[in-house]
Amino acid sequence: MKKSKLAIGLVSSFIGALAMGACSGSVTSNDNAIVTINGYNGETINVITNDVYEQYRYTSDGITRFYNSIMEVLIRYQFQENTIPGIKTYSEIVTDAENNVKSAKSDARDNAKTNGTSYDEEWESYLTSQGVEDEDELLELFIYNLEKEEIEDWYANENEEALKAEYIGVNDEGAEVESPTSSGFPYHIRHILVSVSGDATDYTRSTISSTEAKKLSTIVKEFAEGIISFGQIAYTSSDDDSSAQNYGDVGIMDLTTSFVNEFKLGIYAFDGVLSRSAENRDSVITNGLGISDDFDNSTVEETVEDIGLTYVPYDAFAALGTYAEEERDSKGMLVNDGYAASYPRNIYWNKYINLHNPFVISNNDLNVDAVDGQGSTTYLSVTDAQPGHSGWRYVEGVCNNSNQRVLTDEQGRVIIGVRSELGVHFMVMQKSIYEFTTGGEDTENVSLSEYYTTAVPSDSDYPVYVDSNGVSTPKITYVNYLNTSDQSVLKQRATEVKDKIESFDSTYEYRLYEYFVSKNTIQFNDTNGVNLGEEIQKMIDAKREYNNWSAKNTLNDSWVAYLEMVQRQDQTRTSQRLIPETCAIGFKDASSDPRFEVGGSCYYVE
């Protein structure tokens, strides 16, 4: 019976050593094997012979090539023998692979018409791009890729809860989950983006348009009024079109998500340090977010604390709207030769809102004499929000005293603001990594493991709350957060969680290899005092160690860049550079106010 080639990329090198019969198992060039597989019918299958091992062991990629060859044998053998129930059969895989070949041929014909080339040229180019020589090898490649995908999905389903725990990083009690790779520490985030045209690197003289000023003012006013929800405001007003259609939902943000530093690290700084007292701070999470003592001079944590949580007064946003179009004085004259940075809206913008560190919107009074944008230590009288509405609330750990309030969404979650290169973000942590509360049917609390379920509400394993009367109610999780009955949306979100869990470990494939090794599926025989199995495991451990170091180093570099930028911002924001708020107050009387004359305290030109 025809034998199936293995190790697609190594056919020329291993043709005499690697081959598997579709029915009869494996053959090798001789019986002097250093790697064997225990067959499911009691046979012993030789995989790599000593002479092949000696030929390639000293090459730069020798261990990797041996590993790839062994993995291919292990995976393909599962289908040859139908050893795992519930997955596709070998014949089903072959049918799918043949269809993929037909599709590739069709694409080659279409490309030939589009590019003005011949079919043979396009087909040869495609074969080369896939690293194969002919159609038979392409079919084998497609077969193997489909088999590998099927086995990996099976393994992920079998180990879903354990993988999820590793991805989250902490269990329901807040204890660290052991993992050979870096955890994701996921957050579920909503946001509203207001794009601004001003230079994001100008910390004192940036400008915004009257339209942008009005929009910022209107959105914050809507937060305070509490008539419409945060999601509805995002849907109608956010300049991030992709999240706006989902009512501000940006999905799951974890350590690998490539959001701008102000957005991502602003959330970490607020949640990990600025809004958490020391006794309530979880060191596992804080360290996982990169807020640890890995720097020589001072810890990241100390530096982040130095950023300070900025309290932007509500009236600063109100002023943006009030003075949005004010560009001339009461006599219709251009002030300061039309220098835009001296327009009232831009004075309020730069002093209070053009800040790259996280801020909350508070009921602090404006502070005319200050330059830090914090507002005064006296407070406006505001009405607390009604349940189920956005608005003013006292938030423990964020408010400094009983008189202070901050703006929250309809669920009481703090609205966090930050300026980035994209504009101003208003962010809400729908699910924080610190919310590791214990769940279960006897409580309405949703643990992190429950929140990131991969089930949909109609599934039997979807998290539910059972009340004292025995009534079962589906819990609010990431999957059903959008409050929709559309099954396609629910399944899409469940798949999104599943993909996050399966993709957080860049060395995921090694888990499958180690699983087969643990099942004594494969045996390694010593040769010249060297064990190939041990060498492969060293390679795996080394790659994991490097990946973990790289992930940690990348996160630390992001923190350094972000903190250095905030430090530059703070050094720049001085009374000499920041136009005083008094100049906004007196702007309409500029023609008669000596402060606006040449040399006066409000005279500014480019």
N, C-alpha and C positions, 0 to 999 in steps of 0.2 A: 504494500500500500504506500502511496506517496507520502513522503515525510514533509513536515512543516519546518521551514527554516526558523531558527531562533536568533536572537540578538541581531536585529535588523541592521544596525550600523556596523556590526562586526562580522558580517557574513564571510567576507574574504579571509579574515583572520582565523575564524573559528569553524570554518566549514567542516573540518575533519573532526572537530571535538564537540560541536553543539548541533544536535538534530534530534527531533522528536517525531516518532511515528504517530500518525493520527489515531492508530489503534494499538500499536504494539509497544509504545513507550519510547525510550531513548537508546541511542547507540553512541558509542565513542570510538575513537581511533584505537584505543587499547583499554585494558582494564586497570591500568595504574592510575586510579582516580584519587584526587585529593578532596573532591566535593561530590557527595552522593545525596540523592533524594530517596527517602523511603516511600515506595509506592503504596497505594492504598489497597492493592491486591497482594501485598507481600513482596513484590519485586524490589530490587535495588537498582536505581537508575544512576549511572555515572554521568556527571555534568562537566567537570573540568579535569583534564588529565594533568599529570605532573609535567610533561614536556611543554604543554601549552602554558602552564603556570610559570615555569622557569623562563619561557620566552618573553612573557609580558610583565613579570613582577617588578622589574626594575625601570619600566617606562614611567613617565611622569603621571600618566593617567591609568596606570595598570590596575590599581585597586578599584577605581571607579568602573572600569570596563568589566572587571570580574563581577562586581556587584550588579551592574546592569544586566549582565548575562544571566546571573543566578535569579534575579527578580523576574526576568522574562520566563525562565523555565518554571519557576514557582507559580506564577500567575496563569500561564497557559496550561499548566498541568491540571489546575482546578477545573477547567472547562473540558479538557480531554476526558476526565474521569467523572465529571458532574458531581464534585465532592461537596458543593455548598448548595443546599436547597434554597429555593426562592429567587435565584438569579437566572438570567437568560441562559439558554442552552448554547452549546457550541454552534449548532446549526443556525440558531437565530442570530448569533453574532456574525456568522459568515454572510447571511442574507443581508444584514445591515451594512456590512463592509462592502459587499458587492454593489449595493445601491450607492454607497459613497464613491466608489470608483466610477460608476456611471455618471454621477453628478459632477465629478472632477473632469470627466471627458466632455460633458456638455459645456462646462465653464470654459474649457480650452477652445471649443468650437466658437463660442460666443466671443472670447477674447481675440481669436484670429480675425473675426469679422470687424471687431472694434478697432484693433491695432493695425489692420492691413497686413497681417502676417499669415503664415500657413498654420494649419492645425498641428502638423508635426512639430513645428517650432515651439508652439505654445505648450504642447504636451510634454516635449522634452524639457522645457523650462520648468514646468510644474514638477516633473519627476525629480529634477535636480534640487528644487527647493525642498522636497521632502526627504532628500538623502537616499533615494533608491534608484535602481538602474532600469527597471522595467515594470510592466503592469503586475506581474506576479508578486514582485517584492512590495509594490504599493498595496496590493490586497492584503499581504501578510502584515504590513505596518498598520493598516486600518483595523485588521482583526485584533492585533495586539493592543492597540490603543483603546478599542471598545471593551476588550476583556479587562484591561487595567482599570478603566473607568467604572466598570460594573463591580469589580472587586473592591475598589476604594469606596464606592457608595455603600456597598454591603457592610464594610468594616465600620464606616462612619455611623451607619444606622445601629449597628450592634453596640457601639460604644458612645452613643450620642451624649448621654448624661455626664459621663466622665470627661469627654472632650469639652462639653459646655462649661463644666466647672473649671477646667484649665483655662479656657478662653476668658471667663469672667475674672478669675484670679483669686477670688475670695468665696468662701462658702456662706451659708445663711447665718452663721454666727460671726462672720467677719474674720475668720481665720484664713491664713494663706493656704491655697491649694497647690500642692507640689506638682511641678510640671517640668519636663525637660526643655521647654522653650518659653519664650516671653509671653505673658498673658496679655489680653487685649484691654482689660479694664473699660468695658463699654459704657457709654452714656447715650441716652436717647434725648435728642436736642430738637427744639423748635426755634425758629428765628424769623425775624423780619429785617430785611435789608433795605436801607435807604441809601441809594447811590449818591455820592457827592463829587463835585468836580474839582474841589480844592486839592492842592498838593499835600499828599499824606506825609511828606517828609518835612513840611514846614509846620513847626509846632506852635508858632505865635502869630503868623501873618497869613495863614491859609484863608481862602475865601470860598463861599458857597453862593449859589444863585438865590434869587428871591423865591423861586419855585421850590428849591430844596429846603429852604428855611421854613416855608409854609408847610411842607409835607412833614418835616420833623416835628414841628409844633402841633400839627393836627393829630398825628399818631399818638403822641404822648398825652394829648388832651383826651383822646378816646380811651387810653388806658385808665385815666383818672375817672372818667365819667362812668365806666363800667356798663355801658349800654350794649355794646357788642363784644364778642369774645376776642381773645388774642388771635385765635385761628381765623376768625372772620376778617380781622384787620389785615392779617398776613395775606389772606386770599385776595383782598381788594387792593392792597397798597404795597406789598413787598416787591422790590425790584429784582428779587431772585425768583425768576419765573418757574423754575423746576420745583422749588419747595412751596411756592405760593399756591399752586394748584392742589397741594396736599395740606393746605391751611398752616403753612409754616414748618411742616415736618421735614427735617433734613435727614431723618433716619438715624442709624446707629453710628456714633462717632467713637472710634477707639484709637489706640496709640499709633496705628498705621494710617489713619485717615489723614489725607493731605489738605486739611483746612489751613487757612492763614493763621500765623502764630497768635495774633490777638484774639481770634475766635477760640481756637482750641486751648491754648495755654491760659487765656483769660478765664475760661471755665474752670480749668484745673486750679488756678490760683485762687479764684473765688471759693470754690468748693473745698479744696484741700487745705487751705490755710486761712483765708480771709473771713470765711463765714463759719469756721469751726473752732471752738475753743480747744485748748491743748488737751484737756481731759477727754474730749469727745473725738479727737482726731485719731484715725486708725493708721498706724505706722505702715502696715502692709500696703494699703492703698496709696498713702502719701509717697512712699518710696517707689511704688509702681508707676506713679504719675511723674516721676523724675524729680520730685521735691525731696531730695536726700542730701547727704553730706559728702558728695563726691568731688568737691572742689577744694583747692588748696587754701585759699584765703578766707572764704566764708561759705557757708552752706547755701545751697539754692533756697532752702526754706527761709533762712534769714533774709536773703536778698528779696525773695517774693514778699515777705512781710514788710520790707522797706518800701515796696511799691505803694502799699496802703490802699484801702478800699475808698474810692472817691465817691462822695455824696453830691451828685449834681442836683441843684435846686430845680424843682418843677418850674418855677418862675423864669428860669433861664430859657427853657423851651418855649414858654409862653411869650417871652420877649422876642424870640425868633419870628413868631408869627406877627406880633404887634408891629415890629419894625422891619418886616421882610422887604418892603419896597422903599424904605426911607434912604434915599441917596443924595438928596438936596436939602438945604436948610429951608426955613419958613419963607425965605425970600426967593426961593427957586434957584439959588446959587449952588454950584458944585463946591463941596467942602474938601479942603486939602487937594485941590486940583483934581478931584475925582478919584482919589486914592481909595480903591475898593476895600482895603483892609480896615479902613477907618469907618466904613459904614456900620451903623449900630448892630445889624444882624451879625456881621463878622466879628465885631468886638465881643459879643456874647458867645458866639460860636467858638472862638479861640480860647476865651477864658474858661468856659465851663464844659464844653463838649468835645473839643478837638483833642481828646485824650486817648492814648493807646493802652492805658491800663483799665481794668474793669471798673465800671461805676454802676451805682444804683441811683434811681431817681427818688429824691427825698423831699420832705416838706421843710427842709432848711430854708431860712431866709437867704436872699442874695447877700453877698459880702463885698461891698463896693471896694474896700481897701485891700482885699486879698488878691493874690495872683495864682493861687493853687486850684481855683474852681470848686472848692469844697463848700462854699456857702458859710453862713455864720452859724453860731451855736444856739441861735434862737429859731423857733419853729412856727410855721403857719398853722392855723387851726384847720384841720381837715376832717371830713366825715369818713369813718371806716367803711370799707366795702361790705356789702351784703353777701351772704353765702351764695356761691355760684356766680359771682360777678367779679370782674377785675376791679382794681382800685387800691386804696390805701390800706395797709395793714402793718401792725407791729410784728416784726419777725425776730425771734430770739437769735442772738449771735450776729445779727446784721444791724439792728437798731441800737444806738448807744444808750438810750434812756426811754422812759415811758412816754415822753412827748414826741419822739421821733417816729415817723412812718415812712414806708417805702412803697413804691408801686409794685403790685403783684398781678398775676393773671387770675382768671376766675377760679383756679384751684388753690390759690394762695401761694403759688410758687413765685419767687423773686424774679423780676424782670432785670436782667443784667445787660448793661450797655457797654459797647467798646467801639472805638474808631479803628478802622483798618484801611488798607490801601483801596478796598472796595467801597467804603462808605461807613455808615454807622449801622452796627448790628444791635438789635434788641433780641436777647436770647433767653430761653427758658429751659431749665433742665427738667424734662418730663420724667426721666428716671435717672437718678444719680447713682454712681457706683457705691456711694456710702449707704444707700438704702438696701442693706443686706438683711433686712428683717426676715424672721422665720415665717414661712407661709403655711400652707396646708388647708384642708377643707374646713377646719374648725375656726379659721380666722379670715377676715376680709383682707388682711395684709397680703401684699404680693411680693414674694421674695424675688431676688435677682434671677434665680434659676427658673422660677415660674414666669417671670416677666418675659424672659427670652425663650419662651416655649417655641417649638417648631410645629406644634399642633394647631388646628383651627377649632373654633368653638363647637363644631359638630362632631369632633373626634372625642372618643371616650377618655383619652388621656389629657384633655385640655384642662387647665387649672380651674377649679370651681370653689365657691363658698357655699357651704350648706348651713342654713340658719337653724334656729331652735325648732322650727316646725318641719324641718326636713326638706325645705325648698332649696333647690340647687340653682345657683346663679353663676354664670361665667365671669371670671375675674377680668379686669381690664389689663391687658398685656400689650406688648408691642404689636402683636398680630392684629388685635381688634381695636387698637387705639383710635383709629379714624372713624369708629362708630358706623360701620357700613355692613350691610348684609350681602354685599357683592362677594360671592365666593371666590371669584378670580382675584380680587384685591386681597382678600384674606390669605389665599394660598400664596400669592406673590410675596406678601410680607413674611409668611412663615418660611418660604424658600430663602428669602433674604437673610433671615436669622441663621438658617441651616448653612448657607454659604459662608457666613461670617465664622461660624464654628469650625467648619471644615478647612477654611483657608488661612486661619490665623497662624498656623504652624507651617512655615515654609519648608520644613523637613518632614512633612506629613507622611510621605511615602515610606520613610524609614520605619514608621510604626507598623506598617503592614509587614515589612520584612522581619521585624523583631517578633511579630505575632507568629509568623510561620516558623521562625527559629525556636520560639518557646514551645511550639507544638511538636518539637523534635521531627519536623518534616524534613529537615536538611541536616547533614552531618559533614563536619570538616575533619580531614585527616592531616596530621602533622607531616610536614615534609622539610627535611633539613633543619629541624628545630623551629620551624615557623608554621603557625596555624592561620590559614586564610580567613577563617571566621573571626578570629581575634583582630586581624588587621582591618577587616571591614568595619568591625565595631569601633575601632580606634578612629577610623575615618568619619564614621557617623558622629561620634562624640565630639570630634574636633570641629566638624561643620556646625553642630548645634552650639558649641561654645562660642564659635566665631559669630554666628547669627545673633545669639543673645547679646554678645558684646557690641555688635554693630547696632542692634536696635537700641540698646541703652545709650550708646555713644551718640547716635543720631538724635535721640530725644534730648540728651544733655546739650548738644550743639544748638538745638532749637531754643532751649531755655536761655543759653548764653546770649544768642543773637537777640532774643526778645528782651531780656533784661538790660542788655547794653543799649538797645534802642530806647527803652523807657528811661534809662539813666540820662541819655542824651537829651531826651524830651524835658526831663526835670531840670537839667542844667541850663537849658535854653530858656525855659519859662521864668524869666526874671522881670522885675518891674521896669527894666530898661527896654526890654523887647516886647512885652505884652502891653498892648494899648489899654489904658485904664478904662474901667467901666464908666467913670465919670464923663468920659468923652462921648459915650453913647447917650448918656442922660442929657448932655448939653448940646447934642448935635443939631437940633432944630434952631438953636439960637447962635449958631456958629458965627454969623455975620456980625454980631454985637458982643461976642464973648472973646476977650483977649487971649484966652488959652488956645484959640484956634489961629491966632496970628503967628507969623514966622517967629520961631524960637519959643512959642508957647508949649505948654505941656501936652496939648492935643493936636499940635501941628505935626503931621506925618506925611511924607511923600516918598515915592519909590526911589 
